[in-house]
C-alpha cells in the first residue's frame, strides 16, 4: 500500500465538503485554505536541531491549537489532549517493541484505539477533532523525542502518520454524521406517528 494514499483521498474529500457544502462564511474559507495548505506542503520537511519535521505536521498542529479557544471546558479538553498524547506515544512504543501483539493491520488497529479513547473522553464534533489533532500530533513529537534520546532518527510527520490521522478524523466525522442522521430519522418517524394519531 502506498503511504499517503488515505491522507490525500480524505483531505481532498474534506476540502470538497468544506468548500461546496458548508455555509459561506469566514470559517469555511479558513478551513478550506488550511486543508489546501496541508496538502500542498505534505512533502516539504525542515530540520530543527535533531528533528526532521514535516510542514504539514506544523500546519495541522497550529490549526489544532487555534481551534482550542472555540471549544468549551478548555482545561478539561487540555487534560484529554495530554491523555491522547501519552496514549498515542504508548501505542507507537508498543508497536516498536512488540509488533507481534498487533493482531490487526496497523492502519486499522491504531485509529480504532485512538477513536475509542477520544469517544470515551470527549463529546461533540469540534472538541473531538481538536483533541485528536493536538493530542496525536503531540504524541508523535513525544515519540520522536524519546527516540532521539537514543540517537535514533525519526521523521516527525511521515506519510504513514498522516494516513493514521486522516482515518481518525474521517471516522470521527462519520460517527457525528451518522448520529445526526439517526436523530433526524427519529424526529421524522415521531412526527409521522403523531400525524397518524391525529388523523385517527
JONORQUI-V630701 format. One record per pair of residues at least 4 apart in sequence whose ideal C-beta (glycine too) atoms are under 8 Angstrom apart, sorted by the first residue. I is the first residue (numbers start at 1). J is the second residue. Records with the same first field share a line. If there is no record, write none. Layout:
I: J + J
This chain:
1: 5 + 107
3: 158 + 159 + 160 + 163
4: 8 + 42 + 159 + 160 + 162 + 163
5: 9 + 163
6: 10 + 107 + 162 + 163 + 166 + 167
7: 11 + 42 + 159 + 162 + 163 + 165 + 166
8: 12 + 39 + 42
9: 13 + 166
10: 14 + 166 + 167 + 169 + 170
11: 15 + 35 + 38 + 39 + 166
12: 16 + 39
13: 17 + 170
14: 18 + 35 + 169 + 170 + 173
15: 19 + 32 + 35 + 36 + 39
16: 20 + 21
17: 21 + 22
18: 22 + 28 + 31 + 32 + 35
19: 28 + 32
22: 27 + 28 + 31
23: 28
24: 28
25: 29
26: 30
27: 31
28: 32
29: 33
30: 34
31: 35
32: 36
33: 37
34: 38 + 59 + 63
35: 39
36: 40
37: 41 + 59
38: 42 + 56 + 59 + 60 + 63
39: 56
41: 54 + 55 + 56 + 59
42: 54 + 55 + 56 + 159 + 162
44: 54 + 55 + 56
45: 52 + 53 + 54 + 55 + 155 + 157
46: 52 + 53 + 55
47: 51 + 52 + 53
48: 53
50: 148
51: 144 + 145 + 148 + 156
52: 153 + 155 + 156
53: 57 + 58 + 155 + 156 + 157
54: 58 + 155 + 156 + 157 + 158 + 162
55: 59
56: 60 + 157 + 162
57: 61 + 137 + 140 + 156 + 157 + 161
58: 62 + 157
59: 63
60: 64 + 133 + 137 + 165
61: 65 + 133 + 134 + 137 + 138
62: 66
63: 67 + 133
64: 68 + 130 + 133 + 134 + 137
65: 134
67: 71 + 126 + 129 + 130 + 133
68: 74 + 77 + 78 + 130 + 134
69: 74
70: 126
71: 77 + 124 + 126 + 127 + 130
72: 127
73: 77 + 127
74: 78
75: 79
76: 80
77: 81 + 122 + 127 + 130 + 131
78: 82
79: 83
80: 84 + 118 + 121 + 122 + 131 + 135
81: 85 + 130 + 131 + 134 + 135 + 138
82: 86 + 135 + 138
83: 87 + 117 + 121 + 135
84: 88 + 114 + 117 + 118 + 121 + 131 + 132 + 134 + 135 + 136 + 138 + 139
85: 89 + 135 + 136 + 138 + 139 + 142
86: 90 + 139 + 142
87: 91 + 113 + 114 + 117 + 135 + 139
88: 92 + 114 + 135 + 136 + 138 + 139 + 140 + 143
89: 93 + 139 + 140 + 142 + 143 + 146
90: 94
91: 95 + 110 + 113 + 114
92: 96 + 139 + 140 + 143
93: 97 + 143 + 146
94: 98 + 101
95: 99 + 102 + 106 + 110
102: 106 + 109
103: 109
104: 108 + 109 + 112
105: 109
106: 110 + 160 + 164
107: 111 + 160 + 163 + 164 + 167
108: 112
109: 113
110: 114 + 164
111: 115 + 164 + 167 + 168 + 171
112: 116
113: 117
114: 118 + 132 + 136 + 164 + 168
115: 119 + 168 + 171 + 172 + 175
116: 120
117: 121
118: 122 + 128 + 131 + 132 + 135 + 168 + 172
119: 128 + 175
121: 131
122: 127 + 128 + 131
123: 127 + 128
124: 128
125: 129 + 172 + 173 + 176
126: 130
127: 131
128: 132 + 172 + 176
129: 133 + 169 + 172 + 173
130: 134
131: 135
132: 136 + 165 + 168 + 169 + 172
133: 137 + 165 + 169
134: 138
135: 139
136: 140 + 164 + 165 + 168
137: 141 + 157 + 165
138: 142
139: 143
140: 144 + 156 + 157 + 161
141: 145 + 156
142: 146
143: 147 + 154
144: 148 + 154 + 155 + 156
145: 149
146: 150
147: 152 + 153 + 154
148: 152 + 154
157: 161 + 162
158: 162
159: 163
160: 164
161: 165
162: 166
163: 167
164: 168
165: 169
166: 170
167: 171
168: 172
169: 173
170: 174
171: 175
172: 176
173: 177
174: 178
175: 179
176: 180
177: 181
178: 182
179: 183
180: 184
181: 185
182: 186
183: 187
184: 188
185: 189
186: 190
187: 191
188: 192
189: 193
190: 194
191: 195
192: 196
193: 197
194: 198
195: 199
196: 200
